[in-house]
Amino acid sequence: MTAAAAPAPTWFGQPRGLTVLFLTNMWEQFSYYGMRALLVYYMTKQLMLGQAQASLIYGAYTACAYFTPILGGVIADRVLGKRRAIVLGGTIMAAGHFLMAFEPLFYVALVTIALGNGLFLPSLPSQIDDLYAPGDPRVGWAYNVYYVGVNIGGFLAPLLCGTLGELYGWHYGFGAAGVGMVAGLGIYLWGQRYLPAAPRAATRAPVAARGRFTRQVAVLLVAIALCVTVFRAAYEQVGNTVALWADASVDRRAGGAMVPMTWFQSLNPLFVMALTPPLLARWRRRAEHGGVERPVRRMAVGAVIVAAAYLLLAALAAGGGVAHWLWLVLFFVLLTVGELHILPTGLGLFARLAPAGLGATTVAAWYLATFAGSLAAGLVGTVWTGVGHGAFFLILAGLAALAATLLAVIDPVSLSVIRTGERR
């Protein structure tokens, strides 16, 4: 009798490759959010651009950062392979972040970062599924674990890059973001031995065997993407108009000191790290007691919670005057709870339902929704100075509520499609 194969070594109960992807993504997100925390302030305070123009540039940049992965995912799947795409994309992004330190190269730097991001972004999370054997129950939680890595980087970035940029010079902050990207690239190169050489496509059902479900799955993913597009038009205001409101309308004094405005950008990722474990435990208990996983319903609940967060800001803005910073903290608590219900759940669905051999391409389609939502957020942000701040936040609450309604309509038909489209 053949001896049973030894279990694969793990870190923290998960495949070691997940830790490599987690840390790589953490530092990439450090670079992205470090630059994003400074971007609107840099344009309005250093480049002296008007708010509407700065909002359009901000929206166009964040949109392009999520549009290029559509092409990048195809290139990774068909030409380069995921590993080479990540290394090349990370190198290009690091160069772009360092170019941000030179004011005349501002637009060149934004384009460079967006191009590198196109190769990097879809290829990294699409490797998560390759770490697990078919039917491994751990894969369902892996995307939430991975999402924590996103937010550790997002938490550290405004504290380090934001403080350097705000207190010592914008270009120091942008340079620190470049250092973070180099760190992430180094971790990935070091940890490649813990990653599968290729997807385990042979162990999964052939694409032809699942062909009759392909159109249903595609329609479901497109519908979810449209809902997320509407949602992100509101959600992406956190680094744009919400940041401007916090700078002008929030009392940032704490214990006799003035809290740097960029530090508030760390609240969202901080709460992601704090709230992810209890939420995962709650969902796990529900599953253990026979509860049916309804990912689309979970996403709808998240959009409702985000709508409530913007209603809070609308009430504060309508009251006039300067709001205490604790209200802003409460806003980020609500926003984060909603985000954890909708964004990692959606990413996980796109990755889990991807056809064999098209993992990066399908994940790139998720970022198409992010692209469209970011572009819409930039356009929505242009009306910031044309309407009252209370009315503006009501508009954002309405967008989030609309996304929730659309997801609730999709939910009843989503369960059977998801079950038949699963690759396990």
Salt bridges, closest charged atoms under 4 A:
ASP129 OD2 - ARG204 NH2 3.30
ASP129 OD2 - ARG423 NH2 2.60
ASP129 OD2 - ARG424 NH1 3.17
ASP130 OD2 - LYS82 NZ 3.12
ASP136 OD2 - ARG138 NH2 2.75
GLU236 OE1 - ARG36 NH1 3.37
GLU236 OE2 - ARG232 NH2 2.52
ASP247 OD2 - LYS45 NZ 3.50
ASP247 OD1 - ARG252 NH2 3.70
ASP251 OD1 - ARG253 NE 2.96
GLU293 OE2 - ARG352 NH1 3.76
ASP411 OD2 - ARG294 NH2 2.74
ASP411 OD2 - ARG297 NE 3.51
GLU422 OE2 - ARG352 NH2 2.56
GLU422 OE1 - ARG424 NH2 3.78
